[in-house]
Amino acid sequence: KAGVTQTPRYLIKTRGQQVTLSCSPISGHRSVSWYQQTPGQGLQFLFEYFSETQRNKGNFPGRFSGRQFSNSRSEMNVSTLELGDSALYLCASSFGQGANYGYTFGSGTRLTVV
Amino acid sequence: AQTVTQSQPEMSVQEAETVTLSCTYDTSESDYYLFWYKQPPSRQMILVIRQEAYKQQNATENRFSVNFQKAAKSFSLKISDSQLGDAAMYFCAYDPGYALNFGKGTSLLVTP
C-alpha cells in the first residue's frame, strides 16, 4: 500500500507570491489534515478535510486555504506569502475508528520564502 | 483550548537502557486519543504508539509502552532496551477526534 505522497518536496518562493502544495492520501483514507511545523511555533494544525468538505480549521489567517477532490487528494494554498510562512508543511491521512484510529504522515513539503 | 506539555526538551540514554519521556495535557473532554510520534532527522513523522482515553489498560508496542494516568492527565512514554535508531524528536499529541495537538517535543539522544 502506497503511503501519503506530498509534492513538491522543496519549494522556494518570493514574498507576495502564492503557492499550492499537494497531498495524496493512502488509498481508502477519506480524511486529510494539514500541519505547519516551524522551529518557533512547533507543529500546528491548519485544517482537516473529509469527503471534499472542510470539517475543522486551526487558528491561521485566511491566506491559508485548502480543498479536497473527489479522489481524496488535497491541495493547500497560501496566498501573499510572508517570510514567516517558511516552514515544513505536513499532510496526514487518517484511518479507522477505535483501536485502528490514527494518522499517517507524508514526508512534507519544505517551503522557503525569500 | 487543549494544551500538551513536554517538560523535557532533551533526554539522553545509553544503548540497551530504559528511558521515560514525560507528557501532560489539559482537556475537559472525557473521550479522546493520545499519541506518541517520532520524527528522525529525515523529518518523517512515524507513529510510535496510541492510547484511547476510555481504555484503562496502558498501550504497548514491542519496546515502547505508555503510562496513562487519565485523572492526572499524564501520558509518559517508556522506551526499553534503547537502540541507536531510537534517536529522534519525540512528540506527544492529544486528539479529540479530528486533529492532533502536539507538544513541543523531546529530543532523544542515544549513546553507545
Interface residues (C-beta under 8 A of the other chain):
Chain A: S33 Y35 G42 L43 Q44 F45 E48 R55 N56 G58 L88 L90 A92 G98 A99 Y101 G102 Y103 T104 F105 S107 G108 R110
Chain B: Y33 F35 Y37 S42 R43 Q44 M45 I46 L47 R50 E52 F91 Y98 A99 L100 N101 F102 G103 K104 G105
